[in-house]
Every structure is written in structure tokens, then in C-alpha cells.
Amino acid sequence: MNHLSEDTIKKVAVQFLKAYYKYRPRTGDAKGTLDLVTDDGIISDGQITFPTEGGKQFVATFEATSKETKNEVLFQKQNQLLWFDSIVISGILTTFVLSLSYKLEYLTLQEIGWLGMIAKFLAVFFTIALIYRLLAGGIRRYRHIYAIEQFKQFFANEQWIAIGEDVFDLPNDPFLEELKNQCVNLGFGLIEVKKDLTPHLIITPAREQVFKSKKRKSLPFLEKVNLPSIPTSSRYAKLWESFTKSVPKDFGAATSVYKFQKNYWQHLGILTTCLVMIGFIYFKEWQRNPVISIEEQEHIDYLTERKINESPNPEPKAFEIDTTAEIPSKTSVPPYLDLNDPPPARKTKQQNKQIYITQNGRQISYGCERFSNMHGQYYLLLESEHKALEEAMERLETLRKKKIDAHCIWSGCFQDILPMFLVYVDLIHTDKKEAQESAFSFGEQLKRRDLYRGGVLVLPVRVEE
């Protein structure tokens, strides 16, 4: 059975395109040329050129394909690109999953150890990669058509693919459907040449105003008498050569349908970044202090096993204190912090040297003698200062209602401080660094409760001797 030759299809395509552009505005005749090639080995089976009214040269190129050269228009599945995409997508999602696992403290290093952490990474990574490969294997990105990919390498005003009627056996051939879909999406025209040499227009190309890729540029095509052999499906490039677009000259510049496949440097860069981030997550996991969590029932069983709750010892009512200091007798010291009957203030040299706090809505005062055993410098976390006691107590009540641990003290208990009432938070500190850290913490609490008045000041104080 005789098949349409590629040369015949080229000649029919040239005549068709001359007629197609017959009424396109121009200032000169259309010129048809066959068998062109660039220095880089990019082939154009033919092109139509004519000068436009704007003074520019209009160029329409076409790729002719016969039964013998049908590999040019049959898509080849890019399994290598699919695997690289799967690995990169898996690297990104694995980084996210491990970050979430670290934040939620799920399957931590303390729980499963280093082998478990490595197993967790491998399980997540390969599971996501396999799922992506199974789900994304049929999308257009991985269907490589030589003629389409060659068109992407250079710019022309319009580009066409001309195929013989006998290239595809059935009108619903999946290879033909894919060719049509890619032509429509990328703006290329498609012609079918019948066995009686009549051209049949299937798809018109998109105009330059509609489709114009900024990454494509015009290339100088030259006529060539002896073209390379018909593209075959043999893959010449070795593993390392798959990372670059260029094909060594000794392999033939235009003899492989895999010539214009993508490179993988971006994939490697993204994957390396993901692995660095995963390494950082594991480093933070290694720095995390171990936390032991015990279930309530497990704790109860633990106590029962050791009979801890069977005969608990009561808390002692008295303590033996090893000290030479004078211990007040029961007759001179009232019960401490009796909420029903707060203790009276101890007498001081000046009656206004008192500490005021609020406990259960009531005011309790103490004399400055309570600081008699304190020597050296201390640090007070000052929240505000007031001249009147009423103002200080009003501020203290506000802080207490917001669950801020606050107290009030008369400044006369300390040396070299102007007489006023000081509202302070937390305890009185002996370490400056510890006081600064606590001041920052209480400042954040005041901000969250809308009580912030400029911060918490670390005030050095000395007890009057």
C-alpha cells in the first residue's frame, strides 16, 4: 500500500498556506521555502514569508509528517520528568508534614528514636511521591511531542503541523486527540493532507496578538539539501546528559524525538532546599527537652502498686528550725494570714511604712520590719507609682481583677526613693537578670489584658537599716 511521502505533504502544505494567506494585508508576494535548518539543528520543513504593511516580515512555518516519520507527532511519556516532579512535590509536602509534626509534637524523637525519625521521613516522602506519580501520570506536561516541542524553541508569527491522512489509523486515536489538544492550547495550526492530495484544515493557529511567548525568539533558518535522518524513538543521552537541554553534536542535532526534553537543575535546587529545611527540623527536634506524659489511669495504677495512697502521712503542724535567731513565741505572734481576722500592722518608726496587698477582696498590711533580715540590693518590678494611697489601691484592684499578681508598697521601706506608693508585680527579686526576664513576661501579660502603661520597670532598691 502506497503512503503519502513527506516531500509530497510539504509541497501540498506550501500551496495550501499560500492560498490561506492570499488575502492577508501585505506589500509583496508570498515566498515558500522548503527544508530549512538553523545552526543549532532546529529543523523547519518549510515556511511562508511575505512583507507586511507595517514593514515587518511575516513568517509562518510548518512541520510535515508522513506515515514513516509519525514519531514526530506521537507523544512520548516523559517518565523521567514525572519521577523528578514526583520527588520535588514530595520534598515540599514532606517538609510541611514534618514541620507540622514538630509543632504538634507527634512521633517525637524521644518517642521513636533516630531510626523511627528516619523511617517517618522515608515513609512520608515515598508515599507522597508514589501517589503523585499515579495521579499525575496522564497530564499533558508529561506527554512530549517532538513537533510541538520544536516549535517552542523559536518564534514565528504562525506555526503549522501538516500530517498525512494515513499517519493515524482511527479518527479517535488517543495520539491524534493529544496532538489536537496541544495545538489548541499552544496556538498551533493543524492540516491533514488526504490521499488525493487535497488539504483539510483541522485547527487554525492563534494570531500573534493572541499568543506570543516572550521566551521565544526568531531564529535564522537556512536552506539545507541533505537533512538528518527521520527522528527515531532511541534515547541517546546518558544519565548526566538528561540534566541539560543540549545534545552532543556527534549524536545528531535533529535525530532524536527526545531532543527538546526539559532539564532538571531547578528540580535539584528545590529538592536540596527541602532537605536542608528537613535537616533543620530534625536539629530542632534533637535540641528539644524530653517530655514524659503519663496517662491518669497509668498514674493511679502506679500509686496503687506502690501503696502510696493507703496510709498517707499527715502534714506536720510544726517544723523544727535550726537557727540562732530569736523565734517569737505564740503569745506575741498572731495566726498568720487568718482570712477572717487579718493581722494588725506591726508598729514601725513611721506608721506609713506599710505594705498593702489585696487578698480575697480585702486589704492586709504589714510593717517594714519584715525586711529587717534583707541586706544588699534587691529588684522591684515597678508597674506604676502614685502619690495618694487611694490611687494606688484603685490601680491594684484593677490589676488583681485581671489576674495580675500585683502588690503595693510604701517607698519609705527602702533607701533613697522619694515618698510615694509603688505598685509592683511578681515578687521582689535578688537577681537582676531574673528580674529583667520576669519584667518582660509581665509586660506581655499587661499588653494582652489592655493594662499596658509603658512597661514594667526593674527598680533597684535597698532596705533601710
Secondary structure, DSSP 4 states (H G I P E B T S, - for coil): -----HHHHHHHHHHHHHHHTTTS--SS--EEEEEEE-TT--EEEEEEEEE-TTSPEEEEEEEEE-STTGGGTS-EE-HHHHHHHHHHHHHHHHHHHHHHHHHHT-S-HHHHHHHHHHHHHHHHHHHHHHHHHHHHTTSGGGEE-HHHHHHTTS--SEEEEEEETTSSSSTT-HHHHHHHHHHHHHT-EEEEE-TTS-EEEEEPPPPTTT---TT------EE-SSPPPPPBS-----TGGGGSS---GGG-TT-BTTTT----HHHHHHHHHHHHHHHHHHHHHHHSPP-----HHHHHHHHHHTT-SSSPPPPPS-------SPPPPTTTSPPTT-TTSPPPPPP-SSTT-EEEEEETTEEEEEEGGGGTT--SEEEEEEEEEESSHHHHHHHHHHHHHTT--EEEEEGGGBSS--S-EEEEEEEEES-HHHHHHHHHHHHHHHHHTT--SS--EEEEEEB--
